[in-house]
Amino acid sequence: MLIVGLGNPGSEYAFTRHNIGFMVIDALIERQNAQKLSSASFEGELFKFQNHFLLKPLTFMNLSGNSIAKVKKFYKIEEVVVIHDDLDLPFGTLRFKYGGGHGGHNGLRSTDEKISKEYARVRMGIGKPEHRGEITSYVLGKFTQDEAKHLNAWIEKACVAIEFYLTNSLDDTSSMHTIKKFQLE
């Protein structure tokens, strides 16, 4: 299985809403003691544990599919899971689905173009800005102080769900690990 976290490379994007996929991959690398592989030709940071791969594409969000397609083809991987931020879900939501549209998410759009829409998605709700014109600054913005307090617990829950999915169906993972509403204190 190839597990991909979407995000943008560079310190200026670290801890932004759009990089929640990278944050989950970083946590999985640590939890699984994943080994870094030589990955220059894949345009991303690639790690392996057991028979699974963890990928952080370094192509910037809009070209994520390039990196994913290269790893998928080279290692002949059938099953892909993409972890991404989702504006349509409230902060802290965790949902799972297979296939579907990109909903305006450029990382998903690129992935769809390069490998098709046939992959599992871990949707991590980041909420929406008040005005539609603020979307770019919102997704590239840092989490609020209240959100940041809950970030580690949310990432932990996503990791547990993904680890469960390694040996279970997406339906079972969804039934056991979906978070519909997250309460900020």
C-alpha positions, 0 to 999 in steps of 0.5 A, a space after each residue: 500500500 502507498 500512503 500519501 500525505 498531501 502538502 507543500 515543501 518548505 518551512 514557510 508551509 510547515 504547520 499550515 492547514 494545507 499540510 495536514 497530510 504531511 503532518 500525518 505522514 511524519 507521525 506515521 514515520 515515527 510510529 512505524 519506525 519507517 526507513 527512508 528510501 532513496 527517492 530523488 527520482 520520485 520527486 518526494 520523500 519516500 519511506 517504507 515499513 513492512 510492505 507499505 510505503 509512505 510518501 510526501 510529494 515535494 512537487 508542491 500541491 498542484 503537481 502531487 500526482 507526478 510523484 505519486 504516479 512515479 512511486 506507484 509505477 516503479 513499485 507496482 503498487 495497486 492500493 493508494 491512500 491519500 491523506 488531505 485537508 478538506 475545506 468542506 468538513 469542520 475542523 477535526 473531522 476525520 472521514 474516509 471514502 473511495 474515489 469521488 471528485 476533487 472538490 477544487 483541491 488541486 492536490 487531488 486534481 493532480 492525483 486524479 489526472 495521473 493515477 485516476 480517481 480510484 484510490 482511498 481518501 482520508 479526509 481531514 476537515 479544516 473548516 472554511 474561511 468566512 469569505 470565499 475569496 479568503 480560501 488561499 490564505 486560509 488553507 496556507 494559513 497556520 492553525 489557530 491557537 485553539 485548533 493547535 491545542 487539538 492537533 496532536 490528538 487529531 493526527 494521532 487518531 488519523 494514524 490509528 485509523 490508517 494503521 487499522 486500515 492496513 489490515 481491514 476494509 475501508 468500510 470497517 475503518 470508516 465505521 470504527 474511526 470516523 470523527 463527525 464533529 470535533 469539539 474545541 474546548 
